Amino acid sequence: MSVRELVVLGTASQVPTRHRNHNGYLLRWDGEGLLFDPGEGTQRQMLRAGVAAHDLHRICVTHFHGDHSLGLAGVIQRINLDQVPHPVTAHYPRSGQRFFERLRYSTAYRETVGVTEAPVDADGTLATTASYTLEARLLSHPVESYGYRVVEPDGRRMLPERLAAHGIRGADVGRIQREGVLDGVSLDDVSETRRGQRFAFVMDTRLCDGVHALAEGADLLVIESTFLDEDERLAVDHGHLTAGQAARAARDAGVRHLVLTHFSQRYTDPEEFERQARAVGFEGELTVAHDLLRVPLPKRR
């Protein structure tokens, strides 16, 4: 049975707190695991969340500030220690190549797994598999930063009433799905498009075109909301979003489930992020993330 869920490993911005680890997010997508922004302490958070090195197939780093990347060294060394048997690919801004290399080889260890480096230097598609396409979009931050988007290919939903009207049943249902036509009846006559699921990951950024492109139509959007709205000036100056800005972007993009995360340690009331997000009119499902939270992708429409 396929599993599609987000496992939140850490939710703090800049520095960890007693209750929040540095960033870290694992997306389970069928049989693959995509690890986003492994900050310091990610390896231990994986252990607490029941995530193994064998679960990792891709590592996606938005940018090379420490709270989003200092855990790379431990995660990569754990991949090698556990001798993960499948390929692991790392995506990160090409402008941070030197940082990736320093983290990958920061200490001595036995390299048993060939982690494939696939740096990002422009908007576009990074990888295509049978179950998803991985895309990147440039964001707006003091250092180069990219957000990521996972898109499932559209499929077909068979319509029982139309099948019955055309007398198609049993093995013939599979046949028309495979061949596209049966005795003059086309697949379009008895089915409709089933839109693939969409996941978006947006970290440190001001509002920009990349935010809106990534969020568009997302079933699950994970987005930073470092500041509350009263500190919008700080957010703009430091290249971040407020809770209201993040929720407004999600509202305008038709996001179904919004996950707010990456909180400044200056705030002590997580519920205020939800209140400000609702105040701008976001009506979808809303989660203020905490460490070790699991969030399933919404069911297909």
FENVENNOR-V221443 format. One record per pair of residues at least 12 apart in sequence whose ideal C-beta (glycine too) atoms are under 7 Angstrom apart, sorted by sequence separation. I is the first residue (numbers start at 1). J is the second residue. D is the distance in Angstrom with one decimal. If there is no record, write none. Layout:
I | J | D
I | J | D
This chain:
9 | 21 | 6.6
10 | 22 | 4.8
25 | 37 | 6.4
124 | 136 | 6.7
136 | 148 | 5.7
137 | 149 | 7.0
202 | 214 | 5.4
274 | 286 | 6.0
10 | 23 | 5.0
24 | 37 | 6.5
123 | 136 | 6.4
135 | 148 | 7.0
202 | 215 | 6.8
227 | 240 | 5.9
229 | 242 | 4.7
260 | 273 | 5.3
10 | 24 | 4.3
23 | 37 | 4.5
24 | 38 | 5.2
123 | 137 | 5.2
134 | 148 | 6.5
135 | 149 | 4.4
168 | 182 | 6.5
176 | 190 | 6.6
200 | 214 | 4.4
226 | 240 | 4.1
228 | 242 | 6.1
229 | 243 | 6.4
246 | 260 | 6.1
274 | 288 | 5.2
9 | 24 | 3.1
24 | 39 | 5.7
123 | 138 | 5.8
158 | 173 | 6.5
200 | 215 | 5.4
226 | 241 | 6.6
227 | 242 | 4.8
228 | 243 | 5.8
229 | 244 | 4.3
273 | 288 | 5.1
9 | 25 | 6.3
23 | 39 | 4.2
59 | 75 | 6.9
120 | 136 | 4.9
134 | 150 | 5.8
135 | 151 | 6.7
224 | 240 | 6.4
225 | 241 | 5.7
8 | 25 | 5.9
9 | 26 | 6.5
22 | 39 | 2.8
100 | 117 | 7.0
168 | 185 | 6.7
224 | 241 | 5.6
225 | 242 | 6.4
243 | 260 | 6.2
260 | 277 | 6.4
22 | 40 | 4.6
24 | 42 | 4.1
132 | 150 | 5.0
133 | 151 | 4.9
200 | 218 | 4.2
223 | 241 | 6.9
225 | 243 | 4.3
270 | 288 | 4.9
6 | 25 | 6.3
7 | 26 | 4.2
22 | 41 | 5.5
132 | 151 | 6.3
166 | 185 | 4.9
198 | 217 | 5.8
199 | 218 | 6.5
202 | 221 | 7.0
258 | 277 | 6.9
21 | 41 | 4.8
132 | 152 | 5.4
198 | 218 | 4.9
199 | 219 | 6.7
204 | 224 | 5.9
6 | 27 | 5.7
7 | 28 | 6.7
24 | 45 | 5.5
35 | 56 | 5.3
38 | 59 | 6.8
131 | 152 | 6.4
198 | 219 | 5.3
199 | 220 | 5.1
200 | 221 | 4.8
201 | 222 | 5.0
202 | 223 | 4.4
203 | 224 | 5.1
225 | 246 | 4.5
33 | 55 | 4.0
97 | 119 | 6.1
168 | 190 | 6.3
197 | 219 | 5.0
202 | 224 | 6.6
224 | 246 | 7.0
5 | 28 | 5.1
33 | 56 | 5.0
34 | 57 | 6.8
56 | 79 | 6.5
166 | 189 | 6.7
223 | 246 | 4.7
4 | 28 | 6.3
16 | 40 | 7.0
21 | 45 | 5.3
33 | 57 | 5.5
34 | 58 | 4.6
35 | 59 | 4.9
36 | 60 | 4.9
37 | 61 | 6.1
166 | 190 | 6.1
258 | 282 | 6.1
3 | 28 | 5.1
4 | 29 | 5.6
16 | 41 | 6.5
26 | 51 | 5.5
32 | 57 | 4.4
37 | 62 | 5.6
53 | 78 | 4.7
88 | 113 | 6.4
90 | 115 | 5.6
94 | 119 | 3.7
4 | 30 | 6.8
34 | 60 | 6.0
40 | 66 | 6.9
53 | 79 | 4.9
90 | 116 | 7.0
93 | 119 | 6.8
94 | 120 | 6.3
120 | 146 | 5.2
258 | 284 | 6.0
88 | 115 | 5.0
89 | 116 | 4.5
90 | 117 | 5.6
91 | 118 | 5.2
92 | 119 | 5.9
93 | 120 | 5.7
94 | 121 | 4.1
162 | 189 | 6.5
163 | 190 | 5.0
223 | 250 | 7.0
257 | 284 | 6.1
2 | 30 | 4.3
39 | 67 | 4.7
43 | 71 | 6.4
54 | 82 | 6.4
56 | 84 | 6.9
76 | 104 | 5.5
90 | 118 | 6.6
92 | 120 | 6.7
162 | 190 | 4.4
256 | 284 | 5.1
257 | 285 | 4.2
258 | 286 | 5.1
259 | 287 | 4.8
260 | 288 | 5.2
261 | 289 | 4.0
10 | 39 | 5.7
39 | 68 | 5.7
42 | 71 | 3.4
53 | 82 | 4.3
57 | 86 | 6.5
59 | 88 | 6.9
80 | 109 | 6.1
83 | 112 | 5.1
84 | 113 | 5.3
87 | 116 | 6.2
89 | 118 | 5.3
91 | 120 | 5.6
221 | 250 | 5.5
251 | 280 | 6.5
255 | 284 | 5.8
256 | 285 | 6.5
260 | 289 | 6.4
39 | 69 | 7.0
40 | 70 | 4.1
41 | 71 | 6.4
54 | 84 | 5.5
61 | 91 | 6.9
63 | 93 | 6.1
69 | 99 | 6.9
73 | 103 | 4.8
80 | 110 | 6.5
83 | 113 | 6.6
206 | 236 | 6.0
243 | 273 | 4.4
247 | 277 | 3.6
251 | 281 | 5.5
259 | 289 | 5.3
10 | 41 | 6.6
37 | 68 | 4.1
39 | 70 | 5.8
40 | 71 | 5.4
43 | 74 | 4.1
53 | 84 | 5.5
57 | 88 | 6.2
58 | 89 | 5.1
59 | 90 | 4.5
60 | 91 | 4.8
61 | 92 | 3.9
72 | 103 | 4.2
80 | 111 | 5.6
156 | 187 | 6.6
159 | 190 | 5.9
251 | 282 | 4.4
10 | 42 | 6.8
39 | 71 | 5.1
42 | 74 | 6.9
43 | 75 | 5.8
56 | 88 | 5.9
64 | 96 | 3.9
72 | 104 | 6.9
77 | 109 | 4.9
80 | 112 | 4.9
158 | 190 | 6.5
159 | 191 | 5.8
244 | 276 | 4.9
248 | 280 | 4.7
250 | 282 | 5.5
9 | 42 | 5.7
38 | 71 | 3.7
42 | 75 | 5.8
58 | 91 | 6.7
63 | 96 | 7.0
73 | 106 | 4.6
80 | 113 | 5.0
158 | 191 | 4.9
159 | 192 | 6.3
206 | 239 | 5.5
243 | 276 | 4.2
244 | 277 | 6.8
247 | 280 | 5.1
38 | 72 | 5.7
69 | 103 | 6.5
73 | 107 | 6.9
79 | 113 | 5.2
157 | 191 | 5.9
205 | 239 | 6.4
207 | 241 | 6.9
215 | 249 | 5.5
221 | 255 | 4.5
243 | 277 | 5.1
10 | 45 | 5.7
43 | 78 | 5.5
64 | 99 | 4.2
91 | 126 | 5.7
156 | 191 | 4.5
157 | 192 | 5.4
204 | 239 | 5.9
215 | 250 | 5.9
218 | 253 | 6.6
225 | 260 | 4.3
244 | 279 | 6.7
247 | 282 | 4.2
9 | 45 | 3.9
79 | 115 | 6.8
204 | 240 | 6.0
205 | 241 | 6.6
217 | 253 | 6.6
226 | 262 | 5.4
244 | 280 | 4.9
259 | 295 | 6.0
9 | 46 | 6.4
38 | 75 | 5.0
156 | 193 | 6.7
157 | 194 | 4.1
212 | 249 | 6.2
216 | 253 | 4.8
217 | 254 | 5.5
218 | 255 | 4.9
219 | 256 | 4.9
220 | 257 | 4.8
221 | 258 | 5.4
222 | 259 | 4.6
223 | 260 | 6.6
224 | 261 | 6.3
225 | 262 | 6.8
226 | 263 | 6.6
227 | 264 | 6.0
156 | 194 | 6.0
207 | 245 | 5.7
211 | 249 | 5.4
215 | 253 | 3.8
219 | 257 | 6.5
221 | 259 | 6.7
224 | 262 | 3.7
226 | 264 | 5.1
76 | 115 | 6.1
154 | 193 | 5.4
155 | 194 | 4.5
220 | 259 | 6.8
222 | 261 | 6.3
228 | 267 | 6.4
9 | 49 | 6.0
35 | 75 | 7.0
154 | 194 | 6.5
215 | 255 | 5.8
154 | 195 | 5.6
155 | 196 | 6.6
212 | 253 | 6.3
257 | 298 | 5.3
7 | 49 | 5.3
154 | 196 | 5.1
207 | 249 | 6.8
256 | 298 | 4.9
153 | 196 | 5.2
7 | 51 | 6.1
23 | 67 | 5.6
152 | 196 | 3.0
228 | 272 | 6.0
22 | 67 | 4.8
23 | 68 | 5.3
151 | 196 | 6.1
152 | 197 | 4.6
228 | 273 | 6.9
24 | 71 | 6.5
151 | 198 | 5.2
229 | 276 | 5.3
22 | 70 | 6.9
225 | 273 | 5.7
228 | 276 | 6.1
22 | 71 | 6.8
95 | 144 | 4.6
149 | 198 | 6.9
150 | 199 | 4.3
93 | 144 | 4.5
149 | 200 | 4.8
93 | 145 | 6.9
14 | 67 | 5.6
93 | 146 | 5.8
147 | 200 | 6.9
148 | 201 | 4.7
13 | 67 | 6.1
147 | 201 | 6.0
12 | 67 | 6.9
147 | 202 | 4.4
147 | 203 | 6.8
145 | 203 | 6.8
145 | 204 | 5.6
203 | 262 | 6.4
145 | 205 | 6.1
139 | 202 | 7.0
141 | 204 | 4.7
147 | 210 | 5.8
141 | 205 | 5.3
140 | 205 | 5.1
149 | 214 | 5.0
139 | 205 | 3.6
140 | 206 | 4.3
147 | 214 | 4.6
140 | 208 | 4.0
139 | 208 | 6.1
139 | 210 | 4.7
138 | 210 | 5.1
139 | 211 | 6.7
137 | 210 | 3.9
220 | 295 | 6.9
137 | 213 | 5.0
137 | 214 | 5.1
220 | 297 | 5.2
63 | 141 | 6.1
65 | 143 | 6.6
219 | 297 | 5.7
220 | 298 | 6.6
64 | 143 | 6.5
219 | 298 | 4.9
63 | 143 | 5.3
63 | 144 | 6.3
63 | 145 | 3.7
62 | 145 | 5.1
62 | 146 | 5.8
62 | 147 | 6.4
60 | 148 | 5.0
142 | 239 | 5.1
141 | 239 | 4.0
199 | 297 | 6.7
140 | 239 | 6.4
197 | 297 | 5.7
30 | 131 | 5.2
29 | 131 | 6.7
29 | 132 | 6.0
197 | 300 | 6.4
194 | 300 | 6.4
195 | 301 | 6.6
36 | 148 | 6.8
34 | 150 | 7.0
29 | 150 | 6.4
27 | 150 | 6.7
68 | 203 | 6.4
65 | 204 | 6.8
62 | 203 | 4.3
63 | 204 | 6.3
62 | 204 | 6.8
36 | 201 | 5.2
37 | 203 | 6.0
27 | 199 | 6.2
25 | 201 | 6.9
4 | 197 | 6.8
25 | 222 | 6.2
13 | 226 | 4.9
6 | 220 | 6.5
6 | 222 | 6.5
23 | 262 | 6.4
20 | 263 | 6.9
49 | 292 | 5.3
48 | 292 | 6.1
45 | 291 | 6.9
17 | 265 | 5.2
13 | 262 | 4.6
11 | 261 | 4.7
13 | 263 | 6.1
15 | 265 | 6.0
11 | 262 | 6.6
12 | 263 | 6.7
13 | 264 | 5.4
11 | 263 | 6.2
6 | 259 | 6.9
8 | 261 | 7.0
12 | 265 | 6.7
21 | 291 | 5.5
20 | 291 | 5.9
11 | 289 | 4.9
11 | 290 | 6.1
11 | 291 | 5.7
8 | 289 | 5.0
10 | 291 | 5.8
9 | 291 | 6.9
8 | 291 | 6.3
8 | 292 | 6.7
8 | 293 | 4.2
7 | 294 | 5.6
5 | 294 | 5.6
6 | 295 | 4.3
5 | 295 | 6.3
5 | 296 | 4.7
4 | 296 | 6.9
5 | 297 | 6.5
4 | 297 | 4.3
